[in-house]
Amino acid sequence: MSFENLKYYIPAKSTIDSKEISSDLVVYGGTPAGITAAIQAKQMGLRVVIAEFSQHIGGMTTSGLGATDFGAKEAVGGLSREFYKRIGQYYGKEEQWTFEPKVAKLVFTKWLEEHEIPVYFQQHLNKVEMENKKIKRIIMENGNSFIGNIFIDATYEGDLMAKAGISYFVGRESNEAYNETYNGVQFGFPHHKFEVPIDPYVIEGKIESGLLPGVTEPELNEIESQGQGDKRIQAYNFRICLTQNPENRMPFPKPPCYDPNLYTLLLRYINAGVWDAMNLHTLLPNGKTDLNNYGGVSTDYIGMNYEWPEGSYETRERIFQEHFNYNLGMLYFLANDLQIPSSIRNEVSKWGLPRDEFIHTGHWPPQLYIRESRRMISDYVMTDRNCLGQTVIDDSIGLASYQMDSHHCRRVVIDGKCMNEGDVEIPISPYPISYRSVRPREEECTNLLIPVCLSASHIAFGSIRMEPVFMVLGQSVGIAASLAYQDNTAVQNIEYEKLKKALLKVSQVLEWDSMIEDDPVNRMKKTFGTTNDEGS
C-alpha cells in the first residue's frame, strides 16, 4: 500500500504552458460551497471556472465525512437539498443523508460535467492583483492566472481572502468581544473529557521527566477565566472511512513515520479502564462507517494545528503528514501493539480501510478536516446570540441548524492530571445567516464573496461550519455574484429584496418556525432529554 500521493502540497513551478483564464466568475476552492456557487452562477448565465488547490473536488464531503451533521433537514434547501436527493437516487431512495465518499465524488463530478464547469486542479495561490478595491486577477505558483469580474473564496482556510487584504481573525474571541456566553476558554463541559484521572508525565508522578506526547501544555499556575480569548483553534483529524467486510477490508498498515510512544497517553487511559476511542462509528451504506473523534483520547490531534491557518504551504504539508501519521498510527497501534489488551486488538483488527475508496491515496482520505481556520471580520459578525435566537437579522441567505459545536482546543495539566479544554456543545434552533457576513467591508474589496470563512465568532462558526450549510451559502453567494455581475455593482450594493426573491425562487430556506414539531432542540429533548454529543 503506497501513500506516495497522499500530500497536501506538491510544489508546482511556472512553465511555458502557463495559462491565462478569463471568466465572469472565478471560484477559488472546489469545496461543496465552491461547487454549488459555481453551478448556481452558471445556471444564471455566467461563465464560471473553479480553481482548486488540491487534486480532488468536494472537500470533506468526498473525503470521509459521509455522516454529515445537519441539525434539521427542513432547514436545508436549494442545491444543498438536491445534493442529498442525488445521493438518494444513487441508492434507489428519495434522498440519502449518509453516503460513501466515492458516491459523493461521483455526484459532484457528474453535476459539474452537466453544467460544463471547468475545474483546474493543483492551483496554489501565489498572489492577488487588486485595482480600485477590486480583485483583478489571482496568480498561481505554476504561473496560471485567473481573471474575473467576481471572485468567490470557497476554501476552508480563506487564503484568497487573506491575500486580498480582507480583515480576519484566528482563534477564540473573548466573550467580552461580542457580548457572548460560550466563546473563549471553556472548562467544565461534560463531553469528550477524561473519565478517570490520567498522569501526564513520561515517568508517572515525576514532573522533571517531561510531558507525554499529546499533552500540549504544562500545569497551569492558575485556572484561566472562563470566556478568556486566545489564538487557539479547535482540533483537526481525518474522518476515516472503515469497513469490516472481509472482501473489501485492508488491514491497517504501519504509517511511514510510526512512533508507538505517541499513544502512551491512550494506553494509560485504556489500562485505567476506559476504552472508547473508536466509539463514534456512524454507519454508511454498504457496510462502511465514518469514524470520528470520541472521548478523552481519540483521533483529534489536539493542539497540533495552531500553525495551519497562517502557515506556508510547506508548513501545512508538515502538519498534514503529522495528523496522517497520528491517525493511522493510532489504528495500527490499537490493532497490533502487544501492550494493548488482546480483546481490544481483536476488536480493532476486524476493521480496515476499504479497498474501493481513495484508491489514488492509499485508501486514506485526502482532505484533512479543517474544522476552523481564518474567519473574516466584516460589517456583521455572526455570534452565539444569533445561534441562540437572541439576535435576529433581516438579510437571511440561509439557515444554520446544528448545535454550537467546538472540539477541544488543547490538553493541559491541572492538579497533576490531564484535562482537555475547549469542547462546547450547546443546542440551538435553526437561525438565519446574514448576507453581510459573507461579503467584506466595502472599503476592503467590492467583488469578493466568502461563504466558508465567513464573518463569525469562533463559537458561532462552530454551528455554521457544517457541509450542508456551506452548500447553502455557496449557492446563495452564487446568486449574489450573478446579481452583482448583471447589475455591474459592488457585492455590498445588491438590493436585498432582489436577492431574497432570487433565493426563494431556487427553494432556499430563509426563515424557521421555532414552534414546529421537528425543531431539532424539541426533537432531541423529547427523545434523549438532552442533545447528542457527537459533533462534527
C-alpha positions in Angstrom: 0.0 0.0 0.0 1.5 3.3 -1.1 0.8 6.7 0.4 3.1 8.5 -2.1 0.2 10.6 -3.5 -1.2 11.4 0.0 0.1 15.0 0.2 -1.4 18.4 1.0 1.1 20.3 -1.1 3.1 19.2 -4.2 5.2 22.3 -5.3 4.5 23.5 -8.8 6.9 25.5 -10.9 6.0 28.1 -13.5 6.3 26.7 -17.0 5.9 27.9 -20.6 2.5 26.2 -20.6 1.1 28.6 -18.0 -2.4 29.8 -18.9 -4.4 33.0 -18.6 -8.0 32.0 -17.9 -10.8 34.7 -18.1 -14.3 34.2 -16.7 -17.2 36.2 -15.3 -16.9 34.3 -12.0 -13.8 32.7 -10.6 -14.3 30.3 -7.7 -11.2 29.5 -5.7 -11.9 26.2 -3.9 -13.6 23.1 -5.2 -15.3 22.5 -1.8 -19.1 21.8 -1.7 -19.6 25.6 -1.2 -17.5 26.3 -4.3 -19.3 23.7 -6.3 -22.8 25.0 -5.5 -21.7 28.6 -6.1 -20.4 27.7 -9.5 -23.4 25.7 -10.5 -25.9 28.4 -9.4 -23.9 31.1 -11.2 -23.7 29.0 -14.4 -27.5 28.5 -14.2 -27.9 32.2 -14.1 -25.9 32.7 -17.3 -22.4 33.5 -16.1 -19.2 32.0 -17.4 -17.7 30.1 -14.4 -14.4 28.4 -13.6 -13.2 26.7 -10.5 -9.5 26.8 -9.4 -8.8 24.0 -6.8 -5.7 23.8 -4.6 -5.7 20.0 -4.3 -6.1 17.1 -6.7 -9.7 16.3 -5.7 -13.1 18.0 -5.5 -15.7 18.0 -2.8 -13.6 18.9 0.2 -14.7 16.9 3.3 -17.9 15.7 1.8 -15.9 13.5 -0.6 -13.1 12.8 1.9 -14.6 10.6 4.6 -17.3 12.8 6.1 -20.1 10.5 4.9 -22.1 11.0 8.1 -22.8 14.7 7.7 -24.2 16.7 10.6 -27.2 18.7 9.5 -29.3 19.6 12.5 -32.8 20.0 10.9 -33.2 18.6 7.4 -36.0 21.0 6.8 -33.6 23.9 7.1 -31.6 22.6 4.1 -32.9 23.8 0.7 -31.9 24.6 -2.8 -28.9 22.8 -4.3 -27.8 21.5 -1.0 -31.0 19.6 -0.7 -30.7 18.5 -4.3 -27.3 17.0 -3.5 -28.8 14.7 -0.9 -31.6 13.8 -3.4 -28.9 12.9 -6.0 -27.2 10.8 -3.4 -30.6 9.1 -2.8 -31.1 8.4 -6.5 -27.8 6.5 -6.5 -29.0 4.3 -3.6 -32.6 4.0 -5.0 -34.2 6.3 -2.4 -35.8 9.7 -2.5 -32.9 11.2 -0.6 -30.0 9.9 1.5 -28.0 11.8 4.2 -25.3 9.3 4.8 -23.1 8.1 1.9 -19.9 6.5 0.8 -17.2 9.1 -0.1 -16.8 7.7 -3.7 -20.5 8.2 -4.3 -20.3 11.9 -3.2 -17.4 12.4 -5.5 -19.3 10.8 -8.4 -22.3 13.0 -7.8 -20.2 16.2 -7.7 -18.2 15.2 -10.8 -21.3 14.5 -12.8 -23.0 17.7 -11.6 -20.1 19.8 -12.8 -19.9 17.9 -16.1 -23.7 18.6 -16.7 -23.0 22.3 -16.3 -19.7 22.2 -18.3 -17.8 23.9 -15.5 -14.1 23.5 -15.9 -12.0 22.7 -12.8 -8.3 23.4 -12.7 -6.5 21.3 -10.1 -3.3 21.9 -8.1 -3.7 25.7 -8.3 -1.7 27.0 -5.4 -2.4 30.7 -4.9 0.7 32.9 -5.1 -0.6 36.5 -5.2 -3.6 38.6 -5.8 -3.7 41.7 -8.0 -6.0 44.5 -6.8 -7.2 47.6 -8.6 -9.7 50.2 -7.1 -10.7 47.8 -4.3 -11.4 45.1 -6.7 -9.6 41.8 -7.4 -8.3 42.0 -10.9 -6.6 38.6 -11.2 -5.2 35.8 -9.0 -1.9 34.2 -9.9 -0.8 30.7 -9.1 2.6 29.3 -8.3 2.6 27.4 -11.7 2.1 30.7 -13.5 -1.6 30.3 -14.3 -3.6 33.5 -13.8 -7.4 33.7 -13.4 -9.1 36.9 -14.4 -12.7 37.6 -13.4 -15.3 40.2 -12.7 -16.4 38.5 -9.4 -14.4 36.1 -7.2 -15.5 33.7 -4.5 -13.2 32.3 -1.9 -14.7 28.9 -1.0 -11.6 27.4 0.6 -11.5 26.1 4.2 -8.6 28.4 5.0 -9.6 31.7 3.4 -6.4 32.1 1.5 -7.8 34.3 -1.2 -9.5 36.4 1.4 -6.2 36.9 3.2 -4.1 37.7 0.2 -6.7 40.3 -0.9 -6.2 42.1 2.4 -9.6 41.3 4.0 -9.7 41.7 7.8 -10.0 38.4 9.6 -9.4 36.7 12.9 -7.8 33.4 14.0 -8.6 31.8 17.4 -11.2 32.3 20.0 -12.5 35.8 20.8 -13.2 36.6 24.4 -16.8 36.6 25.5 -16.4 40.4 26.0 -15.5 41.0 22.4 -19.1 40.4 21.1 -21.0 40.1 24.4 -21.2 36.3 24.1 -21.5 33.4 26.6 -19.8 30.4 25.0 -16.7 31.8 23.3 -13.1 31.8 24.5 -11.6 29.4 27.1 -14.2 26.7 28.1 -13.7 24.4 31.1 -16.2 22.1 32.7 -18.4 20.9 29.8 -19.3 17.2 30.1 -18.2 15.8 26.7 -15.0 14.1 25.5 -13.3 14.6 28.8 -11.1 12.1 30.8 -13.4 9.9 32.7 -10.7 8.8 35.2 -7.5 10.7 36.3 -4.5 10.1 34.0 -1.0 11.1 34.9 0.6 13.4 32.1 4.3 12.7 32.8 6.7 10.4 31.0 7.5 8.9 34.3 4.4 8.9 36.3 4.5 11.4 39.2 7.8 12.9 38.1 7.4 16.4 36.6 11.0 16.5 35.7 10.6 13.6 33.3 8.5 15.9 31.0 5.1 15.7 29.4 3.8 12.7 27.4 3.2 13.3 23.7 -0.3 14.7 23.2 -0.2 16.8 26.4 0.3 20.2 24.9 0.6 22.5 27.9 2.2 22.2 31.4 0.5 22.6 34.8 -1.4 25.8 34.9 -0.4 28.1 37.7 -4.0 29.3 38.0 -7.1 28.4 36.1 -7.8 30.8 33.3 -11.1 32.7 33.5 -14.0 31.1 31.6 -14.5 33.0 28.3 -11.0 34.4 28.0 -9.8 34.9 24.4 -6.8 33.3 22.8 -5.3 32.2 19.5 -6.1 28.5 19.8 -8.4 26.7 17.4 -10.4 23.5 17.6 -8.6 20.2 16.8 -8.3 18.7 13.4 -8.4 15.0 12.4 -9.2 12.8 9.4 -12.8 11.4 9.0 -11.8 7.9 8.4 -13.8 5.5 6.2 -13.7 2.0 7.6 -15.2 -1.4 6.8 -15.5 -4.8 8.4 -16.3 -6.5 5.1 -13.6 -9.2 4.6 -13.8 -8.9 0.9 -13.2 -5.1 0.9 -11.1 -4.7 4.1 -7.4 -3.9 4.0 -5.6 -4.3 7.4 -4.3 -1.1 8.9 -0.8 -0.6 7.5 2.0 0.8 9.6 2.3 4.5 8.7 5.5 5.9 7.2 6.6 7.7 10.5 5.2 5.3 13.1 6.0 6.1 16.7 4.2 4.0 19.4 5.2 6.5 22.1 2.6 8.9 20.7 0.0 6.6 22.1 1.3 6.2 25.7 -1.5 8.5 27.0 -4.1 6.4 25.2 -2.6 3.2 26.6 -2.7 4.6 30.1 -6.3 5.5 29.6 -7.2 2.0 28.4 -5.3 0.5 31.3 -7.3 2.7 33.6 -10.4 1.0 32.4 -11.7 3.3 29.6 -11.9 2.1 26.1 -13.9 4.5 24.0 -11.5 5.9 21.4 -13.4 4.3 18.5 -16.9 4.6 19.9 -18.1 7.1 17.3 -18.6 4.9 14.2 -21.5 6.2 12.1 -22.9 3.6 9.7 -22.7 4.3 6.0 -24.2 2.3 3.1 -22.6 -1.0 2.0 -21.0 -1.9 5.3 -18.8 1.2 5.7 -18.5 3.7 8.6 -17.4 7.2 9.2 -15.0 7.2 12.2 -14.8 10.5 14.2 -13.2 11.6 17.4 -14.8 10.4 20.7 -13.8 10.6 24.3 -10.7 11.8 26.2 -8.1 10.5 23.7 -9.1 9.6 20.1 -8.4 10.8 16.6 -8.4 14.5 17.3 -4.7 15.6 17.4 -5.4 18.3 20.0 -3.2 21.4 20.0 -1.1 20.3 16.9 -2.8 22.6 14.3 -2.2 26.1 15.6 0.2 27.0 12.7 -2.2 25.8 9.9 -4.3 28.9 9.3 -1.4 31.3 8.7 1.2 28.7 7.7 3.0 28.4 4.5 2.1 25.6 2.1 5.2 23.7 3.4 4.1 24.2 7.0 0.7 22.9 6.2 2.2 19.9 4.4 4.1 19.0 7.6 1.0 19.4 9.8 -1.0 17.3 7.3 1.6 14.5 7.5 1.8 14.7 11.3 -2.0 14.3 11.5 -2.0 11.4 9.0 0.8 9.5 10.9 -1.0 10.1 14.2 -4.4 8.9 13.0 -3.3 5.9 11.0 -0.7 5.2 13.7 -3.4 5.1 16.4 -5.3 2.5 14.4 -2.2 0.4 13.8 -1.2 0.7 17.4 -4.6 -0.5 18.7 -4.7 -3.4 16.3 -1.1 -4.6 16.7 0.7 -3.4 19.8 1.1 -6.2 22.4 0.7 -3.7 25.2 -3.0 -3.4 24.1 -5.3 -6.0 25.7 -6.0 -8.8 23.3 -9.7 -8.2 23.4 -9.2 -4.6 22.0 -6.7 -5.7 19.5 -9.1 -8.3 18.2 -11.9 -5.8 18.0 -9.9 -3.2 16.2 -8.4 -5.8 13.8 -11.8 -6.6 12.5 -11.8 -3.1 10.9 -9.8 -1.9 8.0 -9.5 0.6 5.1 -11.9 -0.1 2.2 -10.3 -1.2 -1.0 -12.8 0.7 -3.1 -12.3 4.1 -1.5 -9.5 6.7 -2.1 -7.7 4.4 -4.5 -5.1 7.0 -5.5 -4.1 8.0 -2.0 -3.5 4.5 -0.4 -7.2 4.2 0.6 -6.8 7.1 3.0 -8.9 10.3 2.7 -7.0 13.0 1.0 -8.5 16.0 2.9 -7.6 16.9 6.4 -10.6 18.1 8.4 -10.0 21.8 8.8 -12.7 22.5 11.3 -11.7 26.1 11.7 -9.1 28.5 10.3 -9.4 32.2 9.4 -12.7 33.9 9.8 -13.5 37.2 8.1 -14.4 40.3 10.1 -17.0 42.2 8.1 -19.7 44.7 8.8 -21.7 42.0 10.6 -20.2 39.2 12.7 -22.4 36.2 13.5 -22.2 35.4 17.2 -23.7 33.0 19.7 -26.6 35.5 20.2 -27.6 34.7 16.6 -27.4 30.9 17.3 -29.5 31.3 20.5 -32.1 33.4 18.8 -31.3 36.4 21.0 -30.4 38.5 17.9 -32.2 38.1 14.6 -31.0 39.6 11.3 -33.2 40.8 8.4 -31.0 39.8 5.4 -31.1 36.0 5.6 -29.4 33.9 2.9 -29.9 30.5 4.5 -30.2 28.8 7.8 -27.8 27.0 10.1 -29.3 24.4 12.4 -26.6 22.4 14.1 -25.6 22.9 17.7 -22.8 25.3 18.7 -20.0 22.8 18.4 -16.3 23.2 19.2 -13.9 20.3 19.6 -11.2 20.6 22.2 -8.5 23.2 21.6 -5.8 22.0 23.9 -4.8 19.4 26.5 -3.4 20.8 29.8 -2.3 19.7 33.2 -4.4 20.6 36.2 -3.5 19.3 39.7 -1.1 16.8 38.1 -3.8 15.3 35.8 -4.7 15.6 32.1 -7.6 17.8 31.2 -9.0 18.6 27.7 -10.2 22.2 27.2 -12.4 23.8 24.6 -15.2 21.4 23.8 -18.6 23.1 23.7 -21.9 21.5 22.6 -24.9 23.8 23.1 -28.3 23.0 21.5 -29.9 25.6 19.2 -32.9 26.0 16.9 -32.4 26.9 13.2 -31.5 30.5 12.7 -30.7 32.8 9.7 -27.3 33.7 8.4 -26.7 37.3 7.4 -25.7 38.3 3.8 -23.4 40.9 5.4 -21.4 38.0 7.0 -20.3 36.6 3.6 -19.1 39.8 1.9 -16.2 42.0 3.0 -16.4 45.6 4.1 -16.8 47.9 1.0 -13.6 49.7 1.8 -11.6 46.5 1.5 -13.0 44.7 -1.6 -16.1 45.1 -3.7 -16.0 41.9 -5.9 -15.3 39.1 -3.4 -17.7 36.7 -1.6 -16.7 34.3 1.2 -19.2 31.5 2.0 -16.9 29.3 4.2 -14.6 31.5 6.2 -17.4 34.0 6.8 -17.7 36.7 9.4 -18.5 34.8 12.6 -17.1 34.3 16.0 -15.3 31.1 17.0 -18.4 29.6 18.6 -20.9 30.8 16.1 -18.8 29.3 13.3 -18.8 26.1 15.3 -22.5 25.9 14.5 -22.4 27.2 10.9 -19.4 25.1 9.7 -21.4 22.1 8.6 -21.1 20.9 4.9 -24.9 21.2 4.1 -24.8 24.8 5.3 -21.7 25.5 3.3 -23.5 24.3 0.2 -26.5 26.5 1.1 -24.2 29.5 1.5 -22.3 28.6 -1.7 -25.5 28.7 -3.7 -26.5 32.0 -2.1 -23.3 33.7 -2.9 -23.5 32.3 -6.4 -26.8 34.2 -6.8 -25.3 37.3 -5.2 -22.3 37.1 -7.6 -24.6 36.8 -10.5 -26.7 39.8 -9.5 -23.6 41.9 -8.9 -22.3 41.0 -12.3 -25.7 41.6 -14.1 -26.2 45.0 -12.4 -22.5 45.9 -12.6 -22.4 46.8 -8.9 -20.4 46.0 -5.8 -21.4 43.0 -3.9 -22.2 45.3 -1.0 -24.8 47.2 -3.0 -27.0 44.4 -4.0 -30.6 45.1 -3.1 -31.6 42.5 -0.5 -35.2 42.2 -1.6 -34.0 41.4 -5.1 -31.5 38.8 -3.6 -34.3 37.4 -1.4 -36.6 36.9 -4.4 -33.9 35.0 -6.3 -33.1 32.9 -3.2 -36.7 31.9 -2.7 -37.0 31.1 -6.4 -34.4 28.3 -6.0 -36.0 27.0 -2.8 -33.6 28.3 -0.3 -35.0 28.2 3.3 -34.6 31.7 4.8 -36.9 31.5 7.9 -37.7 29.0 10.6 -40.8 28.4 12.7 -39.4 27.5 16.1 -42.7 26.0 17.2 -42.8 23.3 14.6 -42.7 19.7 15.9 -39.4 18.9 14.1 -37.4 21.7 15.7 -34.1 19.9 16.5 -34.0 21.1 20.1 -37.5 20.0 20.7 -36.9 16.7 19.0 -33.7 15.9 20.8 -35.1 16.9 24.2 -38.1 14.7 23.6 -36.0 11.7 22.5 -33.0 12.0 24.8 -33.8 14.5 27.4 -30.9 16.5 26.1 -28.9 16.9 22.8 -26.5 14.4 21.3 -22.7 14.8 22.0 -21.3 13.5 18.8 -20.4 16.6 16.8 -18.5 17.1 13.6 
